[in-house]
Amino acid sequence: MGRDFIELTVFIDGASSGNPGHAGAGVVFCDSSQNEVKTLSVYLGQTTNNVAEYRALILALEKAIDLGVRRLTIFSDSELLVKQFSGSYRVKNAGLKTLFEKAKKLQTKFDFLEVHHIPRGENQRADRLARQAISHRNSSGGERLSSMPTSKLIGGVLSLNEVSLLAEWSDLLPDRVRTETTLADGFDLGIPLVATSVASGTSTTFASAVAQRGGLAVLRPGRSPQGQVEAIRKIKAVKASRKNSGKASGGFLSPNLDQRGRFRVGVVVNPAEDLLARTEALVKAGADVVVLEASLGHGPELLEGIAGIKGKFPEIPLIAGDVTDVAGAHQVLKSGADGLKAGAPFILGIKVPLFTVLQDCAQVVEEHGGTLVADVGTTEFMVASSRIARAIGAGAHVAMTSFQTTGTSMQGQLLTEALDNLVDDLRMIMSCCGTGTIQDLRRKAKFVKVRGGGQA
């Protein structure tokens, strides 16, 4: 079939019911006689109309490549998309820029490609398919693709405990799996883990062990910033090695070091009257990342805190949340946060399903740019890898967790083994899913619903 269609015309349209709201894409392929040869009607989750238009373009390009098309003429009623793609307009929105660059990369696969603007009245078939995808979003109709995150699991809201990753046949071995990811622009991690300890606070030993394996430990606030300041100084004073010394089945892991060769460490702060003074003290002490936490992740105190921190410390990566819905995610990223922390707090009887929250927030991150950190709550080492993998499969770049067993019984060799086992298990899960990188897991993971799910 691949060489049956060397040259085609395609009509594309994206629609959003609320801008942002439930969105869909419609694509109609026609031959030289304007006979329909292929159509797509794809639900895109919740996003804006402009993003939906670009995703319809990308769907058309990807499907044309699958069909073996070499010459493609595209018609769209989005003047913005056509003029941006042709170079008449600049792409200023960070989220659109990512989609624009992907479409431009796909363009290189064709011998000839042009995009033309047409009136909406001449694009009714694609428009109907886009709106059909929205109205049928909980049914099995339409062609569903595996792009993140809309094809993960459609229908209902779910907690992280109510889903399981679906294993697929793969010849990918665990030692070929790469666990590197990004916490914020210019701030990479060797493993997708931001960790705190519960039993005795985040100790120097715990923080350095996590950083030695490529992760990041964060210090939670006390009554005054002095405790965090002293902890930062102790961690920075630990003699760190640039050698890959965290051993796991996939080989050695690169340590997480700052420009001076010291272990990197993060801090958690809360909106309060002394927020900027506390943050300044922590940054001066050497904090590498600030996590701004509030129980209501899009309240005015959090948004004002984001603006204040980024205004005074623009170079420090700032992760903010906990966000539990799309509206909050938009507000946090628009306020200037580098990353979005999504969680499912149980406050005054309000329970938010984390799997669904992560899917929704992942789409917002795709539009705005930035990263998504999943707060998977308090857990044990032996089950942490599964929760981390499911959170990343739902769309997160990094998982944040508090470990229960990090007191005196989990120091030294026991702690080292527990962290190495966690990474080994994560690689094994990724191998079983056929996903060789964190980005692959984010975009290609598939889930099945299971019984007996809990809060998160």
C-alpha positions, 0 to 999 in steps of 0.5 A, a space after each residue: 500500500 505504501 507506494 500506491 499514493 505518490 502524490 496526494 492532497 490533504 485537508 486539515 482542521 483542528 477544533 477546540 470546544 473551549 479554547 482551551 477545551 476538548 479538542 479534535 483533529 480532522 484530516 482528509 486525504 484526496 487523490 488527483 481526482 479529489 476522491 477521498 482515499 483516507 480520513 482521520 478523526 482524532 481526539 486530542 484531549 484538552 488544548 487550544 485551537 491553535 495547538 489542535 491546528 498544528 497537531 492536525 498538520 503533524 498527524 497529516 504529515 505522519 500519515 502521509 509518510 506512512 502511506 509512502 507519499 512523496 509529493 503533498 499539498 496541504 490545505 488549512 483554514 488556519 491563516 496563522 498556521 499557514 503563514 507561520 509554516 510558510 515563514 511569513 509570521 514568526 512563531 512566538 508561543 513556546 508550545 506552538 514553536 515545539 510543534 512547528 519545529 516537529 512539522 518542519 522536521 517532517 517536511 524534510 521527508 517529502 520531495 515536494 510539500 506546500 501549505 495553502 490557506 482556504 476559506 472555512 467553507 471549503 474545509 467543511 469535511 475536515 472540520 466535521 471530522 475534527 468536531 466528530 472526534 470531540 463528540 465521540 471522545 469516549 467511544 471507540 470511533 475514529 482512528 486513534 494514534 499513540 501520540 502522548 497523552 490522548 491515547 493512554 486510556 480514554 474514558 473516566 478519571 483514574 488514579 495511578 493505582 487504577 492503571 498498569 503499564 501494558 508490556 509489549 514484545 521487544 528485543 530491548 534489553 534493560 542494559 540498553 535503556 537510558 534513564 536521563 531526563 530534564 527537570 528544567 531547561 538546562 538542568 538534566 538528571 541521570 534518573 527521573 527522581 526527585 526525592 526526600 526522606 521522611 524518617 529523619 529528614 533528608 540527610 547528607 548521606 541520603 542526598 549525596 547517594 541520590 545525587 551520585 546516581 543522577 537524581 536530586 534530593 530536596 530539603 523540606 522547610 523547617 520553622 526557620 530557613 537555617 536548618 535548610 541552609 546548614 543542610 545545603 552546606 553539609 551536602 555541598 561539602 561532601 567530596 563528590 566524584 565526577 566518575 560514574 560511580 552509581 552502579 546498576 544493571 545498565 552500567 554506571 550512572 552519571 552523578 548530578 554535579 554543579 559547575 564546581 563539581 559538588 552535588 546538586 540539591 534542591 529546596 522546598 519552600 512554601 508561600 509565606 511572608 518571608 518567602 523571598 528572604 528565605 529563598 535568598 538565604 537558600 540560594 546564597 547557601 548553594 541551592 540549585 533548584 527551588 520547589 514552591 509548594 502550595 496545597 492549592 496549586 493555582 491560588 493567588 499566593 502561589 502565583 505571586 510567589 512564582 512572580 517574586 522568585 523568578 523576578 529576583 532569581 531568574 537563573 534558578 530553576 523553579 518548579 511550582 505546584 501542586 496543580 490538580 487541573 488544567 486551569 491551574 496548570 495554565 496559570 502556573 506556567 504563564 506566571 513564569 515557573 520553569 516546571 509544573 508539579 502535579 499531585 493529588 492532595 487529599 484536602 478537606 475530602 477532595 480527592 484528585 486522581 493522579 493519572 488523569 491529572 498527569 495526562 491533562 497537565 502533560 498537554 498543557 506542558 506540550 503547549 506552553 513548554 517547560 517540564 512536568 513533575 509528578 508528586 507520587 507521594 510517600 512510598 517504599 523503595 521496593 515499589 517506587 520504580 513502578 509508581 515512577 514508571 506509571 507517572 512518567 508513562 502518564 506524561 511526567 518528565 520526573 517523579 517526586 517521592 518521599 521515601 519512608 525507610 530512610 532513617 538509620 536503617 537505610 544508610 550506607 550500603 543498604 541505601 546504596 543497594 536500595 537506590 541501585 535496585 530502584 534504577 534496575 527495576 525502572 530499566 526492567 519496566 521500560 524494557 518490558 514496555 519497549 521504551 528505550 528512553 524516558 521520552 519514549 516512555 512518556 509518549 509510547 506507554 500504554 495502560 490497562 485499567 485494574 481493580 482496587 485502585 486507591 487515592 493516587 
